[in-house]
Amino acid sequence: MKRNERPSEQNVRQMKQAADRFKENVGRVIVGKSDVVDLCFVALLCEGHILLEDVPGTGKTTLAKAIARSMEGSFRRIQCTPDLLPSDVTGIHYFNQKTGEFEFRPGPIVANIVLVDEINRATPRTQSCFLESMQERQVTADLETVMLPRPFMLLATQNPVELEGTFALPEAQLDRFLLRLSLGYPTVAEESGMLERFRDDQPLEVLKSVLSTDSLESLQATSRTICVSEPVRDYITAVCRATRSDPSLRLGASPRATLALQQASQALAGTGGRDFVTPDDVKRLAVPVLAHRVLLETSASVHGLTTAAAIEKLLSTVPVRVE
């Protein structure tokens, strides 16, 4: 597809159909939470990474596994602990006695979908080895650079409540996550449906893939051609720039965040069957894309303000230019 060429109706329709199939498939395991599942597919279209942050037992790991099983490709899981080493993630060179040569044994990071469970339990030294893979889609081990398979997506979970024995993620790493999502507690109807669904069997064990890696790459290419008009681009820029001058924030959104907000808005529009982005797409994504990338001033934090609330407040003050 040529640069600046808008996608065809058929391509947009295929994107929406793929999103519906994915949502239905994950819904066989995750009861409710359709908004979260929608945004997970948005991240797949952007080849972005997701930080699932919630209290224990809300289904973070189950959701990550359901996403991985819904698409073809390799899947690996990394259980983070304080004694996890960078070489346990990236891989090592070992001496093969049969060939008499050193060979590279790839670590679990070399896969299409990687679940990094309880990422904040890894030490800063180990956390830093994820930075290269998340941005450059490659890892370096013993001066050798190994390209990661495409598409590549990292799903990380963390528990924000239990802080003993954990290490806070640095801002440079948080900025590499496209979205930060939270499942939250289920409603009464959702919890009742969960009991019914998991009474006799485990639907995750029989979940089938509904999306191949080739088709996903095609959908990703289509997503990048979704039209973003000049007024919408100006709105995206204004929202991100407003975080840098807000008195309640001491760290605003980076230029990487501005690009992420546009890319995610294009993907969201495509999953809705549209070949153009609206300001409502931007507003829906502003909190999951930006809230984890900004830092509150101490005075604002003391008064109970959260980064999500600060972004919501900004959205109510930044005007949308009418075309």
N, C-alpha and C positions, 0 to 999 in steps of 0.2 A: 504494500500500500504506500502511495507516494506521500511525501510530507505535505501537510496542510490539506490533504484530501479527507473529506468527511466520510465516515463509514456508510456502507449501503444499508438499506432497511433490513436486508437479509442478515447481515453481520450483527446488527443491533438485536434483531429478533433471536439469533442464535445465542447471544450473550444473555438475554433475559431467560431463555429456556434453560440454559446451563445453570443460571443462578437458581431457578425454581427447582431443578433436579437436585442440586446440591443442598438446598434448604430442606427439601423433603427427605433426603437421605439422612442428613444429620439429625433431622427431627425424629427419626426412628429411635434415636438414643437420647437426645436432649429434649426434654419436655418443655415446651414454651421457649422463651428467650429468642424469639424470631429476630429481633433487632440485632442482637449480638451475632447470630449466625449470618445475617445479611452482611454485617461489617467484616466478618471473617472471610467471606467470599470476595469482598472488596479488596482485602489485603492480598488474597491470592492473585487477583487481577493485576495488582500493582507490584507483585513479587516483593511485598513488604513483610515486615516482621511484626509479631503481636506479643504484647506483654499482658498476660492474664493475671490480674491482681485481685485476690479475694480471700475471704476467710476459708479455713479448711472445710472440705466436705461439700462445697457448692458445685463441683463438677468441672473444675478447671482442667484436670488431666484427662477426664473422660471426653470433654469437648475437643481437646487437642488430638486425641487418638481418633475421634470420629472424623475430624477434618482430614487427617492423614489417610484414613481408610477410604475416604470418599473419592480420592484420586489415586491414579496409578503412580508408580514410582517408588523409590526406596524410602524407608522410614527408619529412623534411629531415635533412641531415647538416651538422654544423659541425666543421670540422677546426681545432682550436685551435693557435695559434702565438703567440709573444710579441708579434707585431705586429697581432694581431687586435684590432679596436676594438669598443666597445659598440654603435656604430651598425651595424657589420657583422652584429650578432646581432639587434638589435631592429628595424632598418629606418631609413629616412630620409625626410624631406620634400624633394621636388625640384620645381623649377618646370617645369610642363608648358607648353611654348611654344604648343601647339595650342589649349589651353583658356585660357591666360593666367592660370592659378591654380597654387598650390602643392598638390601631392598627396602622399599618404603611400604609400611603397613598402615593404611589409612585409618584414622580414628572415626568415631561415630559422627563427627561433624560433616563427613563426606557422604551426604545423602540429600535427597530432594526435600524431605520434610524432617526437621529435627526438633524433637521435644526436649527442652532444657527444663527439667523439673526442679523447682525451688532454687532458682538461679541465684537468689541472694544468700544462699548458704555456701556458695563457692567463694574462695578468697579473692581479693582484688587481682592477684597475679593470674589466677585462672580466668576470672571474668574478662581480663584484658585480651585474652586469646580469641574471644568472640568478636572483637571489634573489626578485625580485618575481614572475617568471613561475612559479617553482616553488611559491610559497605562495599568491599571489593569482590565479594563472592570468590574468595580464595583463602588458602591457609599457607603459612610458611613454616616448614619444619626442617631444622638443620640446614638452613640457607637454600632449601629447595622449595619452590612455589608450586602448589598444587591447586588447580582450578576446581571449583566445586561444580557438581552437576546442575544443570538448569532444567526447570525452574528450581530455585532454592528458597526455602522459607523456614525461619526459625520461630518456634512457638515457645515462649518462656513463661513459667508460672512463678508466682511468689506470694507469700502470705504476709500481709502488711501488719498483722497483729502480733504474731510471735517473733520478737526481735532478738531474743537471746541466741547467740551463736550465729548471727547473720551479719552480712556486710552490705551496706547500702549501695545500690547501683550508682556509678558516677554519672554525671550529667552527659558526658560524651557518649556513654552507652545508651542512656535513655533516649537521646536524640536520634539514635539509629532505629528505634522501634517506630513503625508507621502508626500503630494504634495501641492504646492502652484500654483494655476492656475489663469489665467486671460483670459477673453473672448475677450476683445478689441472691438473696433467698427466694425460693419459689413462692408463688401464690398458693392459696388453699387448693384451688383446682389443679394447679400444676403438680403440687406435692402428692395429691391423691392419684393423679394420672401416672406419676412416677412409680408409686407403689403397685399399681395395676400392671404397668408395663414390665417391671422387673420382678414380678412375682414368680414366674415359671422359668424364665431363661434370661440370658444376657444378650440383648440385641447387638451390642458392640462386637461380639465374637463372630457374628454372621453378616456383618455389614459389608456390602459390596461397593466397589468403586464405580463412580458415575462420570468420571472425568479423566481422560488420558492426558499425559504430559504434552503431547503434540497439540491436542485441542486447546489445552490451557495456554500454551504459548501463542496460538492463533488468537485467542480471546484477549490476551494481554496486548497484542499488537493492535487489535481493534480498539481497546480501551484508550490507548494513547492517542487515537485520532478523534475521540469525542470532542466536539466543538466547545471551546471556552471563549465566549465573546469578550470584547474589551471591557465592558462594564463589570462583568463577573471577575475578570482578572484584576481589575482595579479594586474590587471588593475584597478579594482574597489578600491582596497586598496590604490593603488598609487594615484588615483585621490583624494580620501578623505584625504590622508596624505599630499598631496600637498597644500591643503587649510590651513593646520596648519603651513606651513612655508612660505607662500606667503607674501611678505612685504606689500602688499596692504590690507591684511586682519588682523584684530586684534583678531578675533575669528574664528577658523576653524571648520570643520564638526566634530561632535561627533561620537563615535563608533556606536551609535544608527543610525546615518545617513548612515554609511557604510552598516549596515544590511538592512536598508530601500532601499538603492540603489540596493543591490543584489536581494531582494525580488521583487521589482518593475520590475527589468530587467527580472526576471523569468516569471512574469505575462505577460509582454509585448511580450516576445518570444512566450508564449503559445497562446496569442490572434492572433499572426501572423501565427499560425499553425506549429510552430517549437518546438522540444523538447530540444533545447539547446539555450543558450544565446550567443549573439555575442557582440563584442565591440561597434557596432553601437547602440545596445539596450541601453547600458550604456551611450553613448554619448547623445542619445535622451532624457534620463531621468535625466541627471546630473543637469540641471538648475532647473526643477520643484521640484526635490528632495532636492537639496543642497542650492539653492540660498537664501532661507528664514532662513537657519540655520547658516549662517555666518554673520560676521559684518565687515564693512569696517573700515580701518584706517581713521582718520579725514582728513588727507592730500589727500587721494584718493577720498574721498567723495566730498571735495571742488573742485577737478578737474573734477567732473562730472561722475566719474566711478560708476557703479552700481554693485550690487552683481552678477547679471546675467551675466554682461559683464566680471566680474572677473573670474567666473566659465568657461565661453566660452574661455577666454584666457588661462586658465590652461589646458583645453582639447587639445589645440593646441600644448602644450609643453610636456604633459605626453605621453611617447611612449607606444605603444601596443606591448607586447612580442609575437612573432610569435611562434606557437606551432610546 
